[in-house]
Every structure is written in structure tokens, then in C-alpha cells.
Amino acid sequence: MSVGENSLPPEPADALAAVVALRRLADQLEAAAVEQAMRAGWSWPQVSEALGVTRQAVHKKHAKRLIAAGVKLRRRGDERV
């Protein structure tokens, strides 16, 4: 998908503010979706594959917050039946 100049607000400051707002929204959506997946029993590799990042990257970004939220995280070798 391509964004043409006609799609941008006329003022660069407004366009850049929109980018910041979208990044924040995307971060919030990712955090909620990762928490939902982990509460549903997904593994770090499953989440990382769905996001298109490494397991280490998703763990580093989300593990501390998930633990603080009381989410029981799976460890390697944990099997859910």
C-alpha cells in the first residue's frame, strides 16, 4: 500500500503527529493481543511467528509487563493439553 501526498495532512507537523499517534495505537494493540494470546496458552514462538519477529524480541518487549499483570507464562518444554 502506498500513501500519496494527497493522503497526508497539508502540514508536516500534523502528518508527523498522526504517525506518532498510530505508533502508540499499534503498540497498545500489540500489547493487548500478546496478552490475549499468552492467556490463551500460546507459546513465545507462536506469538513471535504471528508478529514476524524473533522469540527473543517479543519476550524482551512483553515478558515483564505480562508477569506484572499476573499472566502465567509458558516455559520451554511446558505442554498444554
TAZIMO-V477714 format. One record per pair of residues at least 4 apart in sequence whose ideal C-beta (glycine too) atoms are under 7 Angstrom apart, sorted by the first residue. I is the first residue (numbers start at 1). J is the second residue. D is the distance in Angstrom with one decimal. If there is no record, write none. Layout:
BEGIN
I&J&D / I&J&D
END
This chain:
BEGIN
3&7&4.7 / 3&8&6.8 / 8&15&4.7 / 9&14&3.7 / 9&15&4.9 / 9&18&6.6 / 11&15&7.0 / 12&16&6.1 / 13&17&6.2 / 14&18&6.5 / 15&19&6.8 / 16&20&6.7 / 17&21&6.4 / 18&22&6.3 / 19&23&6.4 / 20&24&6.5 / 21&25&6.3 / 22&26&6.1 / 23&27&6.3 / 24&28&6.4 / 25&29&6.2 / 26&30&6.2 / 27&31&6.4 / 28&32&6.4 / 29&33&6.1 / 30&34&6.1 / 31&35&6.4 / 31&62&6.8 / 31&65&6.9 / 32&36&6.3 / 33&37&6.3 / 34&38&6.2 / 34&47&5.8 / 34&58&6.8 / 34&62&4.9 / 35&39&6.2 / 35&66&6.1 / 35&69&6.5 / 35&71&6.2 / 36&40&6.3 / 37&42&4.0 / 37&47&5.2 / 38&42&5.9 / 38&47&6.9 / 38&66&5.8 / 38&71&5.2 / 38&73&6.4 / 39&71&5.8 / 41&80&4.7 / 42&46&4.4 / 42&47&5.4 / 43&74&5.3 / 44&48&6.0 / 44&55&4.6 / 44&58&6.2 / 44&59&5.4 / 45&49&6.1 / 45&55&5.2 / 46&50&6.5 / 47&51&6.3 / 47&58&5.4 / 48&53&5.4 / 48&54&5.8 / 48&55&4.4 / 48&57&6.9 / 48&58&4.5 / 51&58&6.0 / 53&57&4.4 / 53&58&5.5 / 55&59&6.0 / 56&60&6.1 / 57&61&6.3 / 58&62&5.9 / 59&63&4.9 / 62&66&5.5 / 63&67&6.2 / 63&73&6.7 / 64&68&6.4 / 65&69&6.3 / 66&71&4.1 / 66&73&6.2 / 67&71&6.8 / 67&73&6.8 / 74&78&4.3
END
